[in-house]
Amino acid sequence: MNDDREFAAVEAVVRGSLLFRLAERAGIVLGQATRDSVPGSGVARLRATWDAWSADARLRVVSASIAVGIVAHLILLAFVPAAVAPAVPKWWWVLVAAVSTVTAILAAD
């Protein structure tokens, strides 16, 4: 696949495959089904609210969510035996939580 013709040929084969056509049709059906559904309208409202926020507000929300999630993860890790605990050290999670907390604080200014 060194030139555009080879890429176009590969794309045509993939798009013509049964699996791709099934996935594409499933996406269309799900898109149409969720457009008028209660969860779909809820997601649309949430998206409109998210788009209305400033970039700073969105950064604060994401940073605070990361920090809260990591703290919850660390609390849950306290109940996991060391033999089956994740290989990532706890100090890494503390560092990531601290960075996201500082980012949320600095984004507030």
C-alpha positions as CSV (number, residue, x, y, z in Angstrom):
1,M,0.0,0.0,0.0
2,N,2.5,2.6,-1.1
3,D,0.2,4.6,-3.3
4,D,-3.4,5.8,-3.3
5,R,-4.5,3.2,-5.8
6,E,-3.6,0.3,-3.5
7,F,-5.2,2.0,-0.6
8,A,-8.4,2.6,-2.7
9,A,-8.4,-1.1,-3.6
10,V,-8.1,-2.2,0.0
11,E,-10.8,0.2,1.0
12,A,-13.1,-1.2,-1.7
13,V,-12.5,-4.8,-0.4
14,V,-13.1,-3.8,3.2
15,R,-16.3,-1.8,2.4
16,G,-17.6,-4.7,0.3
17,S,-17.1,-7.3,3.0
18,L,-20.1,-8.7,4.8
19,L,-18.8,-7.8,8.2
20,F,-18.4,-4.1,7.3
21,R,-21.8,-3.9,5.7
22,L,-23.4,-5.5,8.8
23,A,-21.6,-3.1,11.1
24,E,-22.6,-0.2,9.0
25,R,-26.3,-1.2,8.9
26,A,-26.3,-1.8,12.6
27,G,-24.9,1.6,13.2
28,I,-27.6,3.2,11.0
29,V,-30.4,1.3,12.8
30,L,-29.0,2.1,16.2
31,G,-28.6,5.7,15.3
32,Q,-32.2,5.9,14.1
33,A,-33.5,4.1,17.1
34,T,-31.7,6.2,19.7
35,R,-32.6,9.5,18.1
36,D,-36.2,9.5,19.4
37,S,-35.6,7.4,22.5
38,V,-35.5,8.8,26.1
39,P,-31.8,7.9,26.5
40,G,-31.0,9.4,23.1
41,S,-32.6,12.7,24.0
42,G,-30.9,12.6,27.4
43,V,-27.5,12.2,25.6
44,A,-28.4,15.0,23.2
45,R,-29.3,17.3,26.2
46,L,-26.0,16.4,27.9
47,R,-24.1,17.1,24.7
48,A,-25.8,20.5,24.3
49,T,-24.9,21.4,27.9
50,W,-21.3,20.2,27.4
51,D,-21.0,22.3,24.2
52,A,-22.3,25.3,26.0
53,W,-19.6,25.2,28.6
54,S,-16.3,27.1,28.1
55,A,-13.1,25.2,27.5
56,D,-11.9,26.0,31.0
57,A,-15.1,24.6,32.6
58,R,-14.8,21.4,30.5
59,L,-11.1,21.0,31.5
60,R,-12.1,21.4,35.2
61,V,-14.8,18.8,34.9
62,V,-12.6,16.3,33.2
63,S,-9.7,16.9,35.6
64,A,-11.8,16.6,38.7
65,S,-13.5,13.4,37.3
66,I,-10.0,11.9,36.7
67,A,-8.9,12.8,40.2
68,V,-12.1,11.4,41.8
69,G,-11.9,8.2,39.8
70,I,-8.3,7.6,40.7
71,V,-8.9,8.2,44.4
72,A,-11.8,5.7,44.3
73,H,-9.5,3.3,42.5
74,L,-6.9,3.6,45.2
75,I,-9.5,3.1,47.9
76,L,-10.7,-0.1,46.1
77,L,-7.0,-1.3,45.7
78,A,-6.8,-1.3,49.5
79,F,-9.1,-4.4,49.5
80,V,-7.2,-6.3,46.8
81,P,-4.7,-8.9,47.9
82,A,-1.1,-8.0,46.8
83,A,-0.8,-11.2,44.8
84,V,-3.6,-10.1,42.4
85,A,-3.1,-6.3,42.5
86,P,-2.4,-4.5,39.3
87,A,1.3,-4.2,38.3
88,V,1.0,-0.4,38.1
89,P,2.4,1.0,41.4
90,K,0.2,3.1,43.7
91,W,2.5,6.1,43.5
92,W,1.7,6.4,39.8
93,W,-2.0,6.7,40.6
94,V,-1.2,9.3,43.3
95,L,0.9,11.3,40.8
96,V,-1.8,11.2,38.1
97,A,-4.5,12.3,40.7
98,A,-2.2,15.1,41.9
99,V,-1.6,16.4,38.3
100,S,-5.3,16.3,37.5
101,T,-6.2,18.1,40.7
102,V,-3.6,20.8,40.0
103,T,-4.9,21.1,36.4
104,A,-8.5,21.5,37.7
105,I,-7.3,24.2,40.2
106,L,-5.3,26.1,37.6
107,A,-8.1,25.9,35.1
108,A,-10.3,27.7,37.5
109,D,-8.2,30.9,37.3
